[in-house]
């Protein structure tokens, strides 16, 4: 079958730069102790910086002629902001017909940007559509999941159960029809470095992580693409690759803003990280 290309982005997060601006030296040091590199800059407001990054990313992506783009969550910084959302829609129009597929992030699907609730999920769906779904492209099964529910399901246990059943059902159907590859897309990494790393804000807790990893491997999932960490990371668990992609927007590590180009072939899935031209 024909080779095709898609692009995975994450964390354009319009408004994030302003949130991290104006911090004191002790605040910057406290974030550094938690593994987040933040540059001290004067306090600013709005989302001009983030919008420029997203615009650059879209223009660079369009030039690479992908067949589709998947945005892996945290589209805006403030889940309540209609202004940030309107700018997201305006800028996404620069794709000139390239399909954009949305994935729920914690800044999109949780009012407190941590724990989803029935109302926050309802709001997400009214804005972006389903928070978990699957589609076929070029003989490849694409599965989008809501890892906000995976990480913190305590206020929406029925959503966790519904999504788990959806994933098992969809994986079984993909194997039955012998998809070329099965690719999964979420926001939170299953892990940032290794499958046995301790629980943190950045990953899926191990009591759910291990069963999910085992399920994905049992059904031959090729790769799990995610963001949230605002830097590149990931690794392998058996034949499953977890691909953590740096942000379109504000970085929190040493990797620059960027996105991931993914080339799908019959026998493999190749990917590389592309820094955004004019970063910063």
C-alpha positions, 0 to 999 in steps of 0.5 A, spaced: 500 500 500 502 507 499 506 510 504 503 516 507 505 522 512 501 525 518 504 530 523 503 529 530 503 536 534 501 537 542 501 543 547 500 549 542 496 551 549 495 559 547 496 563 553 501 558 556 507 563 555 503 569 559 502 564 565 509 562 566 511 570 565 513 574 571 515 569 576 520 571 581 527 567 582 524 563 588 518 561 583 523 559 577 527 555 582 521 551 585 519 549 578 526 547 576 526 543 582 520 539 579 523 538 573 521 544 569 525 549 566 522 556 565 526 562 563 524 569 568 521 574 563 517 580 565 510 579 566 505 579 560 498 578 558 494 575 552 497 569 548 501 573 542 507 569 543 503 562 543 499 564 537 506 566 533 508 559 535 502 555 532 502 560 526 509 558 525 508 550 526 502 550 521 505 554 516 511 549 516 507 543 517 503 545 511 509 545 507 511 538 508 504 536 505 501 531 510 495 528 509 492 529 516 494 532 523 493 530 530 493 535 535 495 531 542 491 536 547 492 542 551 490 547 545 488 553 550 491 554 557 485 556 560 479 551 559 474 557 560 477 562 555 472 563 549 478 568 546 483 563 546 479 558 543 476 563 537 484 564 536 485 557 535 480 556 530 482 562 526 489 560 526 487 553 524 484 555 518 491 556 515 491 549 514 487 550 507 483 543 508 488 539 511 484 535 516 485 536 523 484 531 529 483 533 536 485 529 542 483 532 549 488 535 554 488 536 561 487 544 559 481 542 555 477 537 558 478 539 566 476 545 569 481 545 574 486 543 569 487 536 573 480 532 574 475 531 569 468 532 571 461 530 567 460 538 566 468 539 563 467 533 559 461 535 556 464 542 554 470 539 551 465 535 546 461 541 545 467 544 542 472 539 539 467 533 538 468 526 541 473 525 546 475 518 544 474 515 537 477 511 532 478 512 524 482 508 518 486 512 514 490 508 508 489 502 512 492 504 518 487 504 525 488 511 528 485 511 535 484 517 540 483 516 547 482 521 553 488 520 558 485 526 562 480 520 564 486 515 564 490 519 569 484 522 574 478 518 573 475 519 580 470 524 579 468 520 572 468 513 574 463 511 568 467 515 563 473 510 565 469 504 564 466 506 558 473 508 555 476 502 557 471 498 553 471 502 547 479 501 547 478 493 548 473 493 542 476 498 537 483 494 538 480 487 537 476 490 531 483 493 528 486 486 529 480 482 526 481 486 519 488 486 519 490 493 519 497 495 517 498 498 523 495 500 529 496 507 532 494 510 539 494 518 540 493 521 547 495 527 551 499 524 558 504 519 556 504 512 559 511 514 561 516 519 560 522 515 560 521 507 562 515 503 563 516 502 571 517 509 573 514 512 579 507 515 578 507 523 577 503 529 574 506 527 567 504 520 567 499 515 567 499 512 574 502 505 574 496 501 577 492 503 570 499 504 566 501 497 566 494 494 564 493 499 558 500 497 556 499 490 556 493 491 552 496 495 547 502 490 546 497 484 546 493 487 540 500 489 536 499 497 537 505 500 534 506 506 537 502 511 542 503 518 541 503 523 546 505 530 549 503 534 556 511 533 558 513 539 554 519 536 551 521 530 548 521 523 551 518 516 551 521 509 550 519 502 548 515 497 552 516 490 548 514 492 541 510 498 543 513 505 542 511 511 547 513 517 543 513 523 547 513 529 543 515 536 545 510 542 545 508 547 539 508 552 544 512 553 551 517 548 552 519 546 559 525 542 558 531 543 553 527 541 547 525 547 542 518 548 540 516 543 534 512 538 532 513 530 529 513 528 522 510 521 521 512 517 515 507 510 515 510 505 510 508 498 510 513 495 515 514 500 519 512 507 522 518 512 522 518 519 525 522 525 527 522 531 531 522 538 527 523 544 531 519 550 529 523 555 525 524 562 528 522 559 535 522 564 541 
